[in-house]
Amino acid sequence: MASLTIFNSESDEDAWVIQINQLVSETNLSVLNKMPVCIYQVPTSLSCAKPEAFAPQLIAIGPYTHFRPELYPMERFKVFAAKGVLDYFKKHDLKQLVEQLRNTGPFIRASYHKYLDLKEDTLLYTMAIDGLFLLDFFHKYLSGEVSGSFMTGLEDQVQISGVKLTKDAIVRDIVMVENQIPTYMLLRILVLASSKPVDSVQEHLGSMLLSFCEKHSPFKLTHTPTCSEAVTKHHHVLDLMYYLVVSQSEKSETPAPDQSEGTCKLQGNSDSTTGTSTPNKKSSEGTAPSFKKVKAVLTWTLGSLKRLKDVNIPVLQPIKRHLEPILNMSSQLGSLSSHPQLAEEEEEAPVVVAIPSVCELHSVGVYFQPSEGGIMAIDFNEKKGIFYLPVIKLDVNSEVMMRNLVAHEALTKPDFLIFTRYTELMRGIIDTVEDVKLLKNDGIIESSSTLSVEETEELFNGMSKSIGPTKTEKLDETIKKVNKYYHDKRKANIYRTLTDYVYNSWKLFTLLATFVLLAMTALQTFCSVYDCPSYFRPK
């Protein structure tokens, strides 16, 4: 049974009173006004489809995850890495570094959305150990042109006693929403450890972070900030990765004025970042007819049957007896259409990406070509039938990376979900492994040898279980152009097929028409001699 209180003893209550007084002090209030919340816990509605994509599997970074029992066995490796960095800079005392970080406590707490129920010393030691571990990991990405001799010769401290931690597992954990620590803490720790000027350290730290993002970004980076900007303008490494992926899109797109359309609609329980749930299957989302259209078809069919019932032809009497139950549906149809739930569903149908698959687009002559400008360069040339998409690089880390980018976007930019819209587009055009193969052949998807075609297909289609529709003006306009081109081509192909069929078969149709004419003439002659109506009268 879940505990009904956060307190385990009276000492906990005393500590709570002290913490509340600290929070409402003028100093802390000024810090809260200056420091934006930038690190969140992922709500269940975002993580329910695949919780393991949002929960670190090997390394805990930051106060949200640092003390999880299943991750704590790796604590000693983090301590070894932290000690290695301190020894490299000839700063052998971790306690001294923590004391120098003493005044950063309020800033750290202000960065996290969830209240951190940790004592000040515990929080600072957590930050120091995790920050030094990240610096040890990131230094391998440091550009030689920028670094010079900075941190060169620092050994890889995660290889201890024959145990080599999996690099891919560490990368996946580092980019998770809940596994972040503020960039300014990395800067502060590196400044104190290296005793170098802040400007110089900013360049080195920015180079590490940018190199890491460039190495593991799912897209080719088209816009790169300066090393200093990477540190001072972005809250943590995932925030920097997101900016690099969508920065050009932010300039070219304008958020929709209706904020309710920009919220993420997800499966699962309602939450502050969610809207209404949507179905999993693309067929039920985009291609299912609305109740209004179904009602129109049923109304027309029932009307035709009613007219047939009024026709006084004796031969149809056996059939007309079975029409009564069917025609009774017409009275129920009106009451069904006024059902409030159906009316609400029709009015509030979610806006989703309804677009043909890659194979279907290929069947009408659409070709795919790589674009050079990232997500912002997605476009469709109606004259040439060319669909321009950014090249996406996929490997074993891609699913975790993309899911956490979507979650970060939903939590920090709920009115502008451009990356979520891109994943919806890819989910829409990829139905089968054949779609993946075509995109790989066209150079849109580049996947490593460790990722199979089936896994790639599941990656995109699996996103439908946790992300829902969003709206961005420019990308939506491109989707509309693709749909119009596809449907216009299909109509033209059907017309051409029918024309060719009728033209090639005109001799057969002429023969058939002649036969029908002769049969009708023979029937008329027969009925002029014999009393045909007597055969059709009921006995």
C-alpha positions as a Python dict, from the first residue, in 0.01 Angstrom:
ca = {
    (1, 'M'): (0, 0, 0),
    (2, 'A'): (133, 343, -96),
    (3, 'S'): (241, 571, 188),
    (4, 'L'): (-2, 849, 276),
    (5, 'T'): (272, 1091, 384),
    (6, 'I'): (620, 1192, 278),
    (7, 'F'): (737, 1194, 640),
    (8, 'N'): (896, 896, 812),
    (9, 'S'): (984, 1070, 1140),
    (10, 'E'): (962, 1398, 1328),
    (11, 'S'): (1309, 1492, 1204),
    (12, 'D'): (1173, 1478, 849),
    (13, 'E'): (904, 1726, 947),
    (14, 'D'): (1163, 1962, 1098),
    (15, 'A'): (1372, 1940, 781),
    (16, 'W'): (1061, 2016, 574),
    (17, 'V'): (994, 2336, 772),
    (18, 'I'): (1355, 2448, 718),
    (19, 'Q'): (1334, 2377, 344),
    (20, 'I'): (1007, 2568, 305),
    (21, 'N'): (1156, 2870, 482),
    (22, 'Q'): (1455, 2853, 251),
    (23, 'L'): (1230, 2832, -57),
    (24, 'V'): (1029, 3141, 32),
    (25, 'S'): (1330, 3349, 127),
    (26, 'E'): (1401, 3652, -91),
    (27, 'T'): (1727, 3503, -214),
    (28, 'N'): (1560, 3183, -338),
    (29, 'L'): (1271, 3370, -495),
    (30, 'S'): (1515, 3583, -694),
    (31, 'V'): (1694, 3267, -808),
    (32, 'L'): (1365, 3109, -915),
    (33, 'N'): (1284, 3418, -1120),
    (34, 'K'): (1621, 3405, -1295),
    (35, 'M'): (1652, 3029, -1348),
    (36, 'P'): (1394, 2864, -1577),
    (37, 'V'): (1285, 2510, -1504),
    (38, 'C'): (1459, 2300, -1770),
    (39, 'I'): (1475, 1940, -1644),
    (40, 'Y'): (1152, 1747, -1608),
    (41, 'Q'): (1020, 1408, -1514),
    (42, 'V'): (849, 1237, -1806),
    (43, 'P'): (475, 1197, -1739),
    (44, 'T'): (324, 850, -1770),
    (45, 'S'): (121, 957, -2072),
    (46, 'L'): (445, 1010, -2264),
    (47, 'S'): (634, 707, -2140),
    (48, 'C'): (362, 439, -2108),
    (49, 'A'): (417, 297, -2457),
    (50, 'K'): (784, 219, -2394),
    (51, 'P'): (897, 313, -2041),
    (52, 'E'): (1247, 170, -2089),
    (53, 'A'): (1318, 438, -2353),
    (54, 'F'): (1293, 705, -2081),
    (55, 'A'): (1450, 523, -1785),
    (56, 'P'): (1832, 493, -1770),
    (57, 'Q'): (1947, 134, -1800),
    (58, 'L'): (2312, 170, -1695),
    (59, 'I'): (2424, 512, -1572),
    (60, 'A'): (2231, 751, -1349),
    (61, 'I'): (2296, 1121, -1405),
    (62, 'G'): (2145, 1389, -1181),
    (63, 'P'): (1925, 1384, -870),
    (64, 'Y'): (1620, 1228, -1037),
    (65, 'T'): (1796, 897, -1099),
    (66, 'H'): (2121, 900, -900),
    (67, 'F'): (1995, 686, -612),
    (68, 'R'): (1789, 430, -801),
    (69, 'P'): (1887, 89, -660),
    (70, 'E'): (1911, -83, -998),
    (71, 'L'): (2161, 179, -1123),
    (72, 'Y'): (2366, 228, -809),
    (73, 'P'): (2612, -61, -877),
    (74, 'M'): (2771, 166, -1141),
    (75, 'E'): (2838, 438, -882),
    (76, 'R'): (3193, 321, -822),
    (77, 'F'): (3276, 355, -1192),
    (78, 'K'): (3149, 712, -1186),
    (79, 'V'): (3361, 782, -879),
    (80, 'F'): (3669, 636, -1053),
    (81, 'A'): (3602, 859, -1354),
    (82, 'A'): (3553, 1165, -1130),
    (83, 'K'): (3875, 1089, -944),
    (84, 'G'): (4059, 1053, -1275),
    (85, 'V'): (3953, 1401, -1389),
    (86, 'L'): (4049, 1557, -1054),
    (87, 'D'): (4387, 1383, -1059),
    (88, 'Y'): (4446, 1504, -1415),
    (89, 'F'): (4401, 1864, -1301),
    (90, 'K'): (4595, 1790, -980),
    (91, 'K'): (4287, 1859, -769),
    (92, 'H'): (4288, 1554, -551),
    (93, 'D'): (4019, 1651, -301),
    (94, 'L'): (3655, 1601, -401),
    (95, 'K'): (3541, 1755, -73),
    (96, 'Q'): (3718, 2080, -157),
    (97, 'L'): (3542, 2095, -495),
    (98, 'V'): (3205, 2040, -326),
    (99, 'E'): (3275, 2325, -84),
    (100, 'Q'): (3346, 2555, -378),
    (101, 'L'): (3006, 2461, -521),
    (102, 'R'): (2829, 2545, -196),
    (103, 'N'): (2647, 2856, -326),
    (104, 'T'): (2506, 2677, -632),
    (105, 'G'): (2243, 2476, -440),
    (106, 'P'): (1948, 2713, -501),
    (107, 'F'): (2032, 2736, -873),
    (108, 'I'): (2045, 2357, -903),
    (109, 'R'): (1709, 2312, -731),
    (110, 'A'): (1550, 2583, -946),
    (111, 'S'): (1646, 2396, -1264),
    (112, 'Y'): (1446, 2085, -1175),
    (113, 'H'): (1071, 2067, -1209),
    (114, 'K'): (1028, 1814, -929),
    (115, 'Y'): (1112, 1915, -575),
    (116, 'L'): (1449, 1763, -481),
    (117, 'D'): (1413, 1608, -137),
    (118, 'L'): (1789, 1590, -78),
    (119, 'K'): (2009, 1753, 179),
    (120, 'E'): (2243, 2021, 50),
    (121, 'D'): (2561, 1813, 84),
    (122, 'T'): (2399, 1511, -83),
    (123, 'L'): (2283, 1725, -376),
    (124, 'L'): (2624, 1887, -424),
    (125, 'Y'): (2814, 1557, -408),
    (126, 'T'): (2567, 1413, -660),
    (127, 'M'): (2631, 1702, -896),
    (128, 'A'): (3007, 1688, -851),
    (129, 'I'): (3038, 1313, -917),
    (130, 'D'): (2796, 1308, -1211),
    (131, 'G'): (2941, 1626, -1361),
    (132, 'L'): (3297, 1496, -1346),
    (133, 'F'): (3185, 1165, -1497),
    (134, 'L'): (3023, 1348, -1790),
    (135, 'L'): (3335, 1557, -1844),
    (136, 'D'): (3540, 1238, -1853),
    (137, 'F'): (3300, 1092, -2110),
    (138, 'F'): (3267, 1405, -2323),
    (139, 'H'): (3640, 1481, -2337),
    (140, 'K'): (3680, 1202, -2595),
    (141, 'Y'): (3472, 1414, -2834),
    (142, 'L'): (3691, 1722, -2788),
    (143, 'S'): (3812, 1867, -3116),
    (144, 'G'): (4190, 1884, -3139),
    (145, 'E'): (4170, 2215, -3326),
    (146, 'V'): (3994, 2375, -3030),
    (147, 'S'): (4143, 2190, -2737),
    (148, 'G'): (4515, 2212, -2804),
    (149, 'S'): (4655, 2025, -2505),
    (150, 'F'): (4343, 2070, -2290),
    (151, 'M'): (4248, 1734, -2129),
    (152, 'T'): (4469, 1541, -2370),
    (153, 'G'): (4621, 1232, -2217),
    (154, 'L'): (4327, 1179, -1982),
    (155, 'E'): (4275, 805, -1974),
    (156, 'D'): (3938, 642, -2020),
    (157, 'Q'): (3839, 586, -1660),
    (158, 'V'): (3531, 374, -1737),
    (159, 'Q'): (3758, 80, -1820),
    (160, 'I'): (3846, -48, -1476),
    (161, 'S'): (3952, -400, -1377),
    (162, 'G'): (3874, -542, -1717),
    (163, 'V'): (3515, -407, -1718),
    (164, 'K'): (3431, -197, -2024),
    (165, 'L'): (3102, -17, -2003),
    (166, 'T'): (2904, -22, -2325),
    (167, 'K'): (2944, 315, -2494),
    (168, 'D'): (2609, 295, -2673),
    (169, 'A'): (2429, 228, -2346),
    (170, 'I'): (2595, 534, -2191),
    (171, 'V'): (2500, 750, -2492),
    (172, 'R'): (2137, 642, -2467),
    (173, 'D'): (2128, 719, -2095),
    (174, 'I'): (2294, 1059, -2139),
    (175, 'V'): (2025, 1185, -2380),
    (176, 'M'): (1726, 1088, -2162),
    (177, 'V'): (1501, 1367, -2037),
    (178, 'E'): (1528, 1272, -1670),
    (179, 'N'): (1903, 1203, -1686),
    (180, 'Q'): (2022, 1563, -1733),
    (181, 'I'): (2224, 1806, -1527),
    (182, 'P'): (2247, 2178, -1613),
    (183, 'T'): (2523, 2281, -1852),
    (184, 'Y'): (2621, 2568, -1623),
    (185, 'M'): (2710, 2310, -1357),
    (186, 'L'): (2943, 2133, -1600),
    (187, 'L'): (3100, 2471, -1675),
    (188, 'R'): (3134, 2559, -1308),
    (189, 'I'): (3290, 2223, -1221),
    (190, 'L'): (3535, 2238, -1512),
    (191, 'V'): (3636, 2596, -1425),
    (192, 'L'): (3705, 2499, -1063),
    (193, 'A'): (3887, 2179, -1157),
    (194, 'S'): (4104, 2325, -1434),
    (195, 'S'): (4165, 2670, -1280),
    (196, 'K'): (4146, 2819, -1631),
    (197, 'P'): (3958, 3135, -1739),
    (198, 'V'): (3585, 3100, -1793),
    (199, 'D'): (3602, 3204, -2160),
    (200, 'S'): (3861, 2939, -2239),
    (201, 'V'): (3669, 2668, -2055),
    (202, 'Q'): (3349, 2766, -2237),
    (203, 'E'): (3518, 2707, -2571),
    (204, 'H'): (3646, 2367, -2466),
    (205, 'L'): (3321, 2251, -2308),
    (206, 'G'): (3118, 2380, -2603),
    (207, 'S'): (3344, 2190, -2842),
    (208, 'M'): (3285, 1866, -2648),
    (209, 'L'): (2907, 1907, -2643),
    (210, 'L'): (2880, 2006, -3010),
    (211, 'S'): (3101, 1716, -3119),
    (212, 'F'): (2889, 1476, -2914),
    (213, 'C'): (2568, 1608, -3069),
    (214, 'E'): (2710, 1601, -3422),
    (215, 'K'): (2824, 1242, -3374),
    (216, 'H'): (2490, 1113, -3245),
    (217, 'S'): (2235, 1346, -3406),
    (218, 'P'): (1983, 1163, -3626),
    (219, 'F'): (2019, 1441, -3885),
    (220, 'K'): (2304, 1619, -4055),
    (221, 'L'): (2348, 1949, -3871),
    (222, 'T'): (2282, 2246, -4099),
    (223, 'H'): (2332, 2513, -3834),
    (224, 'T'): (2596, 2504, -3564),
    (225, 'P'): (2626, 2769, -3292),
    (226, 'T'): (2959, 2881, -3155),
    (227, 'C'): (3117, 2680, -2875),
    (228, 'S'): (3039, 2958, -2631),
    (229, 'E'): (2672, 2971, -2737),
    (230, 'A'): (2641, 2594, -2697),
    (231, 'V'): (2720, 2641, -2326),
    (232, 'T'): (2553, 2971, -2242),
    (233, 'K'): (2229, 2946, -2444),
    (234, 'H'): (2129, 2584, -2386),
    (235, 'H'): (2029, 2428, -2057),
    (236, 'H'): (2171, 2077, -2101),
    (237, 'V'): (2297, 1837, -2367),
    (238, 'L'): (1948, 1718, -2475),
    (239, 'D'): (1833, 2079, -2508),
    (240, 'L'): (2134, 2150, -2730),
    (241, 'M'): (2063, 1840, -2940),
    (242, 'Y'): (1702, 1949, -2989),
    (243, 'Y'): (1808, 2299, -3093),
    (244, 'L'): (2053, 2164, -3349),
    (245, 'V'): (1786, 1936, -3497),
    (246, 'V'): (1505, 2193, -3528),
    (247, 'S'): (1677, 2534, -3516),
    (248, 'Q'): (1617, 2614, -3883),
    (249, 'S'): (1257, 2499, -3853),
    (250, 'E'): (1194, 2743, -3570),
    (251, 'K'): (1290, 3027, -3801),
    (252, 'S'): (1077, 2910, -4094),
    (253, 'E'): (766, 2793, -3909),
    (254, 'T'): (512, 2996, -3717),
    (255, 'P'): (337, 2825, -3426),
    (256, 'A'): (-35, 2778, -3469),
    (257, 'P'): (-235, 3046, -3283),
    (258, 'D'): (-463, 2785, -3122),
    (259, 'Q'): (-257, 2636, -2844),
    (260, 'S'): (-497, 2347, -2798),
    (261, 'E'): (-388, 2219, -3140),
    (262, 'G'): (-23, 2222, -3038),
    (263, 'T'): (-60, 2005, -2731),
    (264, 'C'): (50, 1649, -2759),
    (265, 'K'): (-239, 1401, -2771),
    (266, 'L'): (-119, 1074, -2627),
    (267, 'Q'): (-236, 735, -2517),
    (268, 'G'): (-272, 671, -2151),
    (269, 'N'): (-382, 881, -1859),
    (270, 'S'): (-444, 1251, -1899),
    (271, 'D'): (-165, 1481, -1791),
    (272, 'S'): (-57, 1842, -1818),
    (273, 'T'): (113, 1772, -2150),
    (274, 'T'): (-155, 1552, -2303),
    (275, 'G'): (-479, 1587, -2484),
    (276, 'T'): (-731, 1333, -2602),
    (277, 'S'): (-624, 982, -2685),
    (278, 'T'): (-602, 871, -3047),
    (279, 'P'): (-618, 524, -3202),
    (280, 'N'): (-304, 327, -3274),
    (281, 'K'): (-369, 224, -3633),
    (282, 'K'): (-312, 466, -3915),
    (283, 'S'): (-606, 317, -4104),
    (284, 'S'): (-846, 409, -3824),
    (285, 'E'): (-687, 753, -3785),
    (286, 'G'): (-670, 882, -4140),
    (287, 'T'): (-882, 666, -4371),
    (288, 'A'): (-1189, 568, -4167),
    (289, 'P'): (-1500, 748, -4300),
    (290, 'S'): (-1673, 984, -4066),
    (291, 'F'): (-2016, 901, -3929),
    (292, 'K'): (-2166, 1176, -4144),
    (293, 'K'): (-2048, 1009, -4466),
    (294, 'V'): (-2167, 667, -4350),
    (295, 'K'): (-2507, 813, -4263),
    (296, 'A'): (-2537, 965, -4612),
    (297, 'V'): (-2465, 630, -4779),
    (298, 'L'): (-2715, 448, -4556),
    (299, 'T'): (-2982, 711, -4619),
    (300, 'W'): (-2943, 683, -4997),
    (301, 'T'): (-2951, 301, -4984),
    (302, 'L'): (-3263, 290, -4767),
    (303, 'G'): (-3434, 545, -4991),
    (304, 'S'): (-3365, 333, -5298),
    (305, 'L'): (-3505, 22, -5125),
    (306, 'K'): (-3817, 215, -5023),
    (307, 'R'): (-3878, 318, -5384),
    (308, 'L'): (-3827, -42, -5490),
    (309, 'K'): (-4094, -150, -5238),
    (310, 'D'): (-4344, 88, -5398),
    (311, 'V'): (-4294, -60, -5747),
    (312, 'N'): (-4590, -288, -5827),
    (313, 'I'): (-4418, -580, -6002),
    (314, 'P'): (-4550, -923, -5901),
    (315, 'V'): (-4223, -1103, -5958),
    (316, 'L'): (-4063, -888, -5685),
    (317, 'Q'): (-4320, -981, -5418),
    (318, 'P'): (-4097, -1247, -5248),
    (319, 'I'): (-3814, -995, -5222),
    (320, 'K'): (-4038, -715, -5094),
    (321, 'R'): (-4142, -924, -4794),
    (322, 'H'): (-3782, -911, -4663),
    (323, 'L'): (-3750, -535, -4708),
    (324, 'E'): (-3967, -444, -4406),
    (325, 'P'): (-3699, -512, -4135),
    (326, 'I'): (-3438, -328, -4336),
    (327, 'L'): (-3657, -24, -4391),
    (328, 'N'): (-3722, -3, -4017),
    (329, 'M'): (-3360, 107, -3984),
    (330, 'S'): (-3448, 446, -4133),
    (331, 'S'): (-3635, 546, -3819),
    (332, 'Q'): (-3340, 441, -3600),
    (333, 'L'): (-3088, 624, -3815),
    (334, 'G'): (-3221, 967, -3717),
    (335, 'S'): (-3199, 893, -3345),
    (336, 'L'): (-2851, 743, -3388),
    (337, 'S'): (-2723, 1054, -3566),
    (338, 'S'): (-2837, 1270, -3274),
    (339, 'H'): (-2635, 1064, -3023),
    (340, 'P'): (-2416, 1319, -2835),
    (341, 'Q'): (-2106, 1100, -2831),
    (342, 'L'): (-2111, 1047, -3208),
    (343, 'A'): (-2174, 1414, -3271),
    (344, 'E'): (-1885, 1505, -3042),
    (345, 'E'): (-1653, 1256, -3211),
    (346, 'E'): (-1739, 1399, -3550),
    (347, 'E'): (-1681, 1758, -3439),
    (348, 'E'): (-1366, 1685, -3238),
    (349, 'A'): (-1199, 1433, -3467),
    (350, 'P'): (-823, 1463, -3412),
    (351, 'V'): (-608, 1607, -3686),
    (352, 'V'): (-362, 1336, -3791),
    (353, 'V'): (-114, 1282, -4071),
    (354, 'A'): (-320, 1104, -4337),
    (355, 'I'): (-79, 1037, -4621),
    (356, 'P'): (-19, 745, -4859),
    (357, 'S'): (268, 507, -4790),
    (358, 'V'): (597, 516, -4977),
    (359, 'C'): (492, 224, -5198),
    (360, 'E'): (162, 393, -5283),
    (361, 'L'): (339, 718, -5367),
    (362, 'H'): (588, 531, -5584),
    (363, 'S'): (298, 370, -5771),
    (364, 'V'): (182, 712, -5898),
    (365, 'G'): (531, 831, -5991),
    (366, 'V'): (644, 1012, -5676),
    (367, 'Y'): (1021, 1004, -5622),
    (368, 'F'): (1207, 1076, -5300),
    (369, 'Q'): (1521, 1289, -5287),
    (370, 'P'): (1737, 1394, -4990),
    (371, 'S'): (1710, 1759, -4885),
    (372, 'E'): (1995, 1962, -4745),
    (373, 'G'): (1818, 2178, -4488),
    (374, 'G'): (1697, 1935, -4223),
    (375, 'I'): (1331, 1923, -4120),
    (376, 'M'): (1271, 2276, -4249),
    (377, 'A'): (1359, 2164, -4603),
    (378, 'I'): (1079, 1908, -4631),
    (379, 'D'): (899, 2002, -4952),
    (380, 'F'): (713, 1858, -5250),
    (381, 'N'): (763, 1960, -5613),
    (382, 'E'): (423, 1911, -5775),
    (383, 'K'): (551, 1958, -6130),
    (384, 'K'): (823, 1695, -6104),
    (385, 'G'): (660, 1472, -5843),
    (386, 'I'): (963, 1487, -5613),
    (387, 'F'): (924, 1458, -5235),
    (388, 'Y'): (1222, 1613, -5055),
    (389, 'L'): (1298, 1466, -4710),
    (390, 'P'): (1600, 1508, -4481),
    (391, 'V'): (1844, 1221, -4456),
    (392, 'I'): (1800, 1044, -4123),
    (393, 'K'): (2078, 832, -3972),
    (394, 'L'): (1955, 541, -3766),
    (395, 'D'): (2142, 312, -3529),
    (396, 'V'): (2081, 130, -3202),
    (397, 'N'): (2052, 463, -3018),
    (398, 'S'): (1803, 626, -3255),
    (399, 'E'): (1474, 517, -3098),
    (400, 'V'): (1572, 636, -2751),
    (401, 'M'): (1709, 959, -2900),
    (402, 'M'): (1393, 1033, -3100),
    (403, 'R'): (1150, 945, -2822),
    (404, 'N'): (1332, 1171, -2576),
    (405, 'L'): (1350, 1455, -2828),
    (406, 'V'): (974, 1424, -2873),
    (407, 'A'): (923, 1422, -2494),
    (408, 'H'): (1157, 1721, -2446),
    (409, 'E'): (965, 1911, -2713),
    (410, 'A'): (628, 1829, -2557),
    (411, 'L'): (748, 1942, -2213),
    (412, 'T'): (930, 2260, -2315),
    (413, 'K'): (762, 2378, -2638),
    (414, 'P'): (400, 2257, -2628),
    (415, 'D'): (290, 2525, -2878),
    (416, 'F'): (543, 2428, -3146),
    (417, 'L'): (585, 2053, -3199),
    (418, 'I'): (776, 2043, -3527),
    (419, 'F'): (989, 1737, -3446),
    (420, 'T'): (681, 1547, -3330),
    (421, 'R'): (511, 1637, -3657),
    (422, 'Y'): (808, 1501, -3850),
    (423, 'T'): (788, 1168, -3668),
    (424, 'E'): (414, 1161, -3746),
    (425, 'L'): (493, 1214, -4114),
    (426, 'M'): (746, 931, -4120),
    (427, 'R'): (504, 706, -3936),
    (428, 'G'): (243, 791, -4200),
    (429, 'I'): (452, 703, -4505),
    (430, 'I'): (612, 390, -4356),
    (431, 'D'): (371, 97, -4333),
    (432, 'T'): (585, -203, -4423),
    (433, 'V'): (946, -308, -4465),
    (434, 'E'): (907, -243, -4838),
    (435, 'D'): (857, 125, -4761),
    (436, 'V'): (1179, 125, -4559),
    (437, 'K'): (1369, -45, -4842),
    (438, 'L'): (1251, 214, -5093),
    (439, 'L'): (1356, 501, -4865),
    (440, 'K'): (1695, 338, -4812),
    (441, 'N'): (1740, 298, -5188),
    (442, 'D'): (1649, 664, -5239),
    (443, 'G'): (1905, 771, -4976),
    (444, 'I'): (1651, 906, -4724),
    (445, 'I'): (1730, 649, -4453),
    (446, 'E'): (2086, 557, -4362),
    (447, 'S'): (2096, 278, -4106),
    (448, 'S'): (2386, 96, -3947),
    (449, 'S'): (2446, -273, -4000),
    (450, 'T'): (2325, -340, -3645),
    (451, 'L'): (1973, -217, -3729),
    (452, 'S'): (1760, -445, -3949),
    (453, 'V'): (1494, -328, -4193),
    (454, 'E'): (1225, -478, -3970),
    (455, 'E'): (1356, -289, -3666),
    (456, 'T'): (1356, 35, -3866),
    (457, 'E'): (993, -18, -3966),
    (458, 'E'): (897, -94, -3604),
    (459, 'L'): (1084, 215, -3485),
    (460, 'F'): (858, 454, -3677),
    (461, 'N'): (532, 263, -3643),
    (462, 'G'): (596, 218, -3271),
    (463, 'M'): (592, 594, -3226),
    (464, 'S'): (214, 593, -3283),
    (465, 'K'): (170, 433, -2942),
    (466, 'S'): (309, 731, -2755),
    (467, 'I'): (282, 1040, -2973),
    (468, 'G'): (-18, 1199, -3131),
    (469, 'P'): (-107, 1461, -3388),
    (470, 'T'): (45, 1808, -3389),
    (471, 'K'): (11, 2101, -3626),
    (472, 'T'): (274, 2307, -3805),
    (473, 'E'): (168, 2526, -4092),
    (474, 'K'): (447, 2477, -4346),
    (475, 'L'): (479, 2101, -4301),
    (476, 'D'): (102, 2054, -4310),
    (477, 'E'): (87, 2242, -4641),
    (478, 'T'): (347, 2007, -4787),
    (479, 'I'): (145, 1705, -4673),
    (480, 'K'): (-166, 1849, -4840),
    (481, 'K'): (23, 1893, -5168),
    (482, 'V'): (142, 1531, -5157),
    (483, 'N'): (-210, 1404, -5093),
    (484, 'K'): (-358, 1614, -5375),
    (485, 'Y'): (-94, 1496, -5620),
    (486, 'Y'): (-153, 1132, -5523),
    (487, 'H'): (-532, 1145, -5554),
    (488, 'D'): (-519, 1343, -5882),
    (489, 'K'): (-278, 1087, -6029),
    (490, 'R'): (-495, 797, -5916),
    (491, 'K'): (-803, 949, -6080),
    (492, 'A'): (-608, 1006, -6399),
    (493, 'N'): (-478, 648, -6395),
    (494, 'I'): (-827, 505, -6339),
    (495, 'Y'): (-967, 716, -6623),
    (496, 'R'): (-683, 610, -6852),
    (497, 'T'): (-735, 244, -6762),
    (498, 'L'): (-1109, 259, -6827),
    (499, 'T'): (-1056, 444, -7154),
    (500, 'D'): (-802, 188, -7273),
    (501, 'Y'): (-1024, -100, -7166),
    (502, 'V'): (-1335, 34, -7341),
    (503, 'Y'): (-1140, 128, -7653),
    (504, 'N'): (-970, -210, -7682),
    (505, 'S'): (-1294, -397, -7612),
    (506, 'W'): (-1532, -204, -7839),
    (507, 'K'): (-1585, -504, -8070),
    (508, 'L'): (-1690, -718, -7774),
    (509, 'F'): (-1929, -451, -7647),
    (510, 'T'): (-2078, -414, -7998),
    (511, 'L'): (-2141, -788, -8018),
    (512, 'L'): (-2292, -791, -7667),
    (513, 'A'): (-2522, -498, -7749),
    (514, 'T'): (-2638, -670, -8070),
    (515, 'F'): (-2715, -989, -7878),
    (516, 'V'): (-2917, -801, -7613),
    (517, 'L'): (-3109, -614, -7884),
    (518, 'L'): (-3196, -937, -8063),
    (519, 'A'): (-3304, -1100, -7736),
    (520, 'M'): (-3533, -809, -7650),
    (521, 'T'): (-3683, -814, -8003),
    (522, 'A'): (-3752, -1187, -7972),
    (523, 'L'): (-3916, -1135, -7631),
    (524, 'Q'): (-4137, -858, -7769),
    (525, 'T'): (-4245, -1079, -8061),
    (526, 'F'): (-4326, -1366, -7823),
    (527, 'C'): (-4534, -1147, -7595),
    (528, 'S'): (-4729, -1008, -7890),
    (529, 'V'): (-4847, -1360, -7973),
    (530, 'Y'): (-4892, -1505, -7623),
    (531, 'D'): (-5037, -1351, -7306),
    (532, 'C'): (-4712, -1276, -7118),
    (533, 'P'): (-4875, -1085, -6823),
    (534, 'S'): (-5060, -1401, -6723),
    (535, 'Y'): (-4730, -1569, -6646),
    (536, 'F'): (-4638, -1303, -6390),
    (537, 'R'): (-4974, -1280, -6210),
    (538, 'P'): (-4975, -1439, -5862),
    (539, 'K'): (-5173, -1762, -5848),
}
